[in-house]
Amino acid sequence: MSYWPHRFININIWQKSTALALVCSAILSGCANTKVADAENIHSQAILAAAKSQQTPQQLLAESRTLADKARIDNLGFFAPLHMQQALDSLAHADRLINNAQQQTTVAKEAIAAKTFIENGYKNKALVEEHLKPALQQIEVLKQVDAPNLLPGDYRSSIDDLTFIIKMFEGGQITEGTNKQRSVIAGMINLEINALKKTHLSDALAFREKADDADAEEFAEVTLEAADKKIAEAQRYIETNYRDRLGVARQGREALQQTKQAYFVALDAQKLVKMDAAAAEQHVLRIVGALQKVAAIMDINELEANTFDMMADELRTKAGDVKQPKVSVSALGEASAIESEQIEAIAIESFDMETESVEVTDLAEPEITAVNEEQVIAPTEESATTSSIENPSQDESTDSDLLEAEKQEATLQN
């Protein structure tokens, strides 16, 4: 009897994800930091600065508002959420008192405090970009594999875990926060793997379900078992070679092909079982006609009448005799030269990319340093190249195949 490895493995996927989440939760256990390390000092210094300032409270407040607008554009709320919140709170306090003549000193003090919190927030951003660079790059990888849309809950959890560490930085715990980065990246990598599985195996699993509905266990047992093995193989490959984007896409296509075959074989096998002699004869003639059409398309003379196996062998033999277009030596030389230029261009582009600074909102092809729970994994040049492939294309015929499958199934039921 056939088995259901995809169900078993899917359960394992989420068990693995849950286990990693628990590990991260244990490592990040305790209350998150909620205070900027030098908040009290900032307010104290703001009082002194307000007393000495030559600017009016209105001017100071306008200046701080402009700086806050720039900080929003620079995504400071992510890189220094506590600093940004403190600044916004100070600005809100100043806004409430701006028309109170008796509170102008407080307005000036709050405006200066807001400006200082934002300036220090930029310093925290620099620390985050320096010490948490691998985690920031892994976020970009998650975006490349469409994790925010495919698995939004898990993606939000990953961002929350990283924010936990960033808040530690704001509280002055730089070393402690950096040390916790490893476990957060391990969870992000697991999310990357799950997103790849959802992208490249969803269609195959959908056809696997349809094969079950078509009683493939009874009418296509061997084919179904082969499909199940291929799904399991594809999942294992993604888990161990997730940065090989081309290989992952190939595994997904092969799994889809196997499960589609199991489904359609089950449909045709049921027809054969239910056929009488006349229907069986017409079915055989349709297959012979299909083989003849293939021969005609390949400019091969009509196949000799024979068994299906013999006709297929003849088709293969004659197909091998079909002459392929010749390629001139000069054309090969030109192709080689073009390829060399392309390779050189890619190498130069890769070198230039390595010199660019890291920006969370604008990373074209980050240098990935993947971390699991035990060691830092430095990707190869090949994996770095393939990691830039976002959401490799699925079998374009999937939708039409599903529609055709539903029509055949409806016909079978009638």
N, C-alpha and C positions, 0 to 999 in steps of 0.2 A: 504493500500500500504506500501511497505517496505521503509525504510529510509536509509540515508547514514551517520551514526554517525562518521564513521572513517574519512570521508572527513572533517566533521565539526571539529572533535577533532584534526586532523592533522593540520588544519588551526590554531586552538587554541594553539597547541604546539609551532608553530613558532611565533605566536603572543606573547605568554608568553616569549619565548626566546628573541624576539625583545624588549619586555618591560623591561626585566631584563638588556638587553644590554644598553638600554637608561638610566636605573637607574644607572648602573655602570659608564656610560659616564658622567652623571651629577655629580656623586660623585667624579670621577676622572678628572673632567673638569679642564681646565687651561693648561698652557704649561708644558710639562714634564721637570723635572730638567735635565740640560745638563752639569753641572759642578760638579767636585769633590769639596767638601767643602774646603779643604786645598790645592788646586792645586797650588796657587801662593806661598804658604809657602814651598811646596815641591820643587819647582824650585829654590827658594831662598836658601834653605838649600843645595840643590845639588851643587850650585856654590861654596859654602864654603867647602863642602866635597871634591869636585874635586881638589881644591887648596891644600888640606891637604893630599890627597890620595897618598900612596906609590906604588899603582898599575899603570900600564900603561893604557892608554885609551883602547887599544885592549883587555887587560885583563878584564877591567871593563865591556866592551861591551860583551865579551864572557860570562861572569858571568850572566849578565842580560838576554842574549838570552836563556841560560839554564833555568833560573828561569821562563821565559815566556813560554817555552815549557812545563814545569811542570804545569804552571797555566792553559794552554789549556787542559791538561789531567784532571785537577781537576775541569773543567767546570767553571772557574772563570769568563768567559765571560757572564755566566748567573747570577752568584751571585754578580758580581761587574762589570757590563758592561762598566761603565764610567771609572773606574780605569784601566780596561784592555785596553780600547781604548787609554787612555792617555799614558799608558806604550808602546803600539805598535807605537804610533805616535813618542814618544821620541826615540825608537829604530830605526825607519825609518829615523829620522833626523840624528842620529848618523851614520847610514850606509852611508848616502849620503856624509858625511864629513870625513869619516874614512881615506881616501887617501889624504886629504888636510892637509899639514903640519902646516898651519897657524890656523887650526880649531881644534887642538887636545884637547884643554881645553874644547871646546864646546862638543866634542865627549864624554869626561869623564863626563861632567855635565849631558848630556842627558842619558848616561848609568846609572848613579847613580839615576837620577829622575825616569827612567823606573823601576829600582829595588824597589824604595820606593813606587811607585804607586802599584806595584804588592803586596808588603808586606801589604800595607794598604787595598788592595782589599781582601786579606785573612781575615783581621779583619772585613771587611764588610760582608763577607760570614758568619762568626760566628754570627754576629748580625741577619742576615737574617734567619739562621737556628734556632736561639733562638726565635725570635719574630714572624716569619712567618711560624712556623712549621705546623699549620693546613692547610695553603694554599699549602705548599710543599707536604703534605700527600695527599691532594685532587688531586694534579697532578698525583700522583701514581695511585689513584683510576681511573682517566680518562684513564690512560694507560691500566689498567686492563680491562676496558670495551671497549677497542679499539677505543676510541673517536678520537685519531689522524688520524686513517684511515677512520672511519665511517663519521665523521664530521670535516674534516681538517680545514675548515675556522673558525668554531666556536672555535675549540681547539686553533688555532693560536691567536685568539682574547683573549682567557683566559690567555694565556702566556703573551701576550702584556700587559694586565691589571696588571698582577703580576709584570712584568718588570717595569711598571710605578712606583709601590710602592718601588721596590728595588732601583731605581734611586733616590727616595726621601731619602732613607737611606743614599745613597752616598753623598747626599747634606746636611746631618746632620739632616734631619727631621724624626727622629726615631719614636717619639710618633705619629706624624700626619700620617705617613705611616702605622703604626700598626693599627690605628683606621680605616683606609680605607680597611683593609683586609676583614672585614665582608662582604661587598658588592661583592668583587671579588669572594669569596667562594660561595656566593649565586648563582652567574652566573655559576660557575663551577659545582655546584650540578645540576642546570638545564640542563647543557650539559650532565652530567652523566645520567640523566633521559632520555633525548632524544636519547642517544646512546643505552641505554637498550631497548627502544621502537623500534629502528631501527633493533637491533639484534633479538629481540624476536617476533616482530609483522610484519616484512616485508613479510614473507611467507604467513601469514594469510591474509594480505592486498592484496597480489598478487592473492590468490585464490578468494578473495572477488571480485576482478575485473573480474576474469574469470567467476565467477558465474553471474555477471551482463551481460557479453557477451553471456552467455548461457541462457539468459532470465529467470533467477531465480525469478525475481519479478513476472513473470506470472506463472511459472511452479513449483516453490518451495517457495511460499510467506512466509509461516509460518517458514520454516527452515531458510530462508534467514534472517528473522527478528530476530530469535534466534541468528544467527551468528553475526549480527550487535550489538545486546545487549552484546554479549560476548566480542566483540572487545572493546566496550566502557568500559566494566567492567575491562578488562585487562589493558587498558590504565590508568584508575583511580587507579588500584592497584599499578601499577608501579610508579605513581606519589606520592603515599602516603607510599609505602613500598619498595622503590628502593634499600634499603640495604638488603632486604630479597632475595638474589639471587636465592635460590631454589624456592621460591614462585613465583618470576618473571618468571623463566623458565617454571614453571608449568602453569601459566596463558597464556604464549605464546603458549604452546603445546595445551591447551584447545581451545584457539581461532583458531588455525590452524585446529584442528579437526572439529570445528563447521563450518568454512568457506569451508573446503573440502566437508563436508557433504552437504552443501547447493549447491555446484557446481555439485556434482555427482547426487544428487537427482533431480536437474533440468534436467540433461542429460537423466536420466532414465524416468522421468515423460514425457518428450517430446516424447520418444520412445513409451511409453504406449498410449499417445494420438493419435499417428499416426498409431498404429497397427490395422490390421484387425483381424478377429477371429482366423485364423490359426497362425498368428504371436504371438497373445496373448497367445494361448495355449502353444506354444514352450517356450515362456518367463516364464510362470508359471512352466513348467517342469524343466527348468534350475534352477529355485530357489529351487524347491523340491530336485533336485540332489545336490545342494550346501549344503542344510541342512543334507542330508544323508551323505555327505562326512565329515561334521563336526562330526556327530555321529560316523562314522567309526574311525576317528582319535582318538576319546575319548574312543575307545573300547566299544561303546554302540551298542547293537543290532539295526537292521534296525528300523527306526521310522515308526510308524503306519501312514498310509495315512490319511490326515486330512487337515483342513485349515492351512494356514501359522501360524496363532496365536496359534492354538492348537498344532501344531508340535513344535513350539518354546517353549511353556510351557512344553511339554513332554521332550524336550531336556534339559531344565533347571532342571526339576525334576530329571531326570536320571543322570545328571551331578553332582548333589548333593549327589548321592549315590556312586559315584566313590570314592573308598577308597584312602585317602591320605597316603603317606609314614610316618611310625611312627618314632619318634625321641626318642632315649633312654635318660634316666635321666642323665647318665654319659656324653653323648654328649652335653646335655644342659648345664651341669656344666662346661665342657671345653669351650664352646662358651662364657659363662658368664665370665669365667676367662680371656679369650682372650680379650673380650670387655673391662673389667676393666683395663687391661694392656694398651690397646690402649688409653683409656680415660686419664689414668695417664700420658702417654707419651705426649699426646696433651697438657695437662695442664702444664707439665714441659716446653715443647717447647714454649708455649705462655708466660710463665714467663720469659724465657730467651730472647725472642724477645723484651719484654718491656724494657730490659736493653741496647739494642743496640742503637747506635747513628743513627741519621737520615741522609740518603744519597739519594739525589734526583734520582740519576742514578741507585741505587741498594737498593730498599726497597722491601723486600719479602712480608710482610703482615703488612702495616702500621696501627698504631692505629689512627682511623679516628675521627676527630672532625669536623663534618659537620656543617656549619653555614648557616642559612637562613637570610632573611633581618631583622628578629626581635630577634632571639635568637640563641645561640650556641646549637647545637644538639649533645649530647654525645651518641654515639652508644652503644647498648647493647653488651654483650659478643657474643650473637647469631649472631648479624649483623656483628660484627667484623670477625667472622669465615666465614660467608657466603660471605663477601666482597672479600675474597681471590679467589673466583671462577671467573675466567676470561672467558667471552664468553661461558656460559653453552651451551652444545650441543643442536642443533635443532633436530627436527624429522628427523632421517636419511633417511627416505623414501620419503622426500619431492621432490627430483629431479625425482625419478621414478614415483611418483604420478603425477607430472606435465606432464611428458612424456605420461603417460597413459591417463591423462585427454585430452591432445591434440589429441591423437589417437582417443579417443571416440568422441571428438567434430568433428573431420574430418569425421568419420564414419557417424555421425548424419547428417552432411551437405550433404554427398553423398546420 
